[in-house]
Structures are given as structure tokens and as C-alpha cells.
Amino acid sequence: IMKVQIQSLHFHAREDLKQFVQSKLSKLEHYSDKLQHAEVYLKIDETNPKANKVAEVALYLPGPVLFSQAESPRFETALNSVYQQLTKQLIKRKEKLSKHR
């Protein structure tokens, strides 16, 4: 099971938001069994009044680190975008590795 480290910058993340992050990222394990850990940064961008919730995720596994970032009016929406981007990156990486074998 992948370890997930969540950091909220300039605010205190609610427990249900942390649970949402955990459940979302645990689904990525369907695409790779080599995931080691994830670093999640949640922050509020004061300069952007509309989409001021920012979610950044760095996904560590053997090889290059996968990274994704999204902004939205809600953290959940930003995390859904990040999840979709990381899923695409994992699928692409898996296809690339299977071609080299």
C-alpha cells in the first residue's frame, strides 16, 4: 500500500478532505504495483479569486517522478483533475515499458 503524505499550506485541511485524497490516490495502485509514495500539496492561491484551490501531487515510483497540478474553485475538483492526469501518465508509462521488453 502506497504511503501518502498530505501537506496543506496556509490552512488546516479537514479530515474528510484528507480521506478524499487517500481514497483517490489509492485507486492509482490499479495502474501500477510499483508506487512507493505520494506527496500531496494543497494550497489556496490568494491571487486567483475564481479557481483558488490548488492541488499538486508528486508520485514516486522507480524511474522519473510523476507530477500533476490543477486549480479549481474546490479541492475535490482539482484532485479529480490531478487523478485523471496521473492515470494517463501511468498508462502511458506502462505502455512505454511494455514496448521495451
Helices and strands as residue ranges (DSSP letters): E 3-9, H 15-26, G 27-30, E 37-44, E 53-60, E 66-72, H 75-99
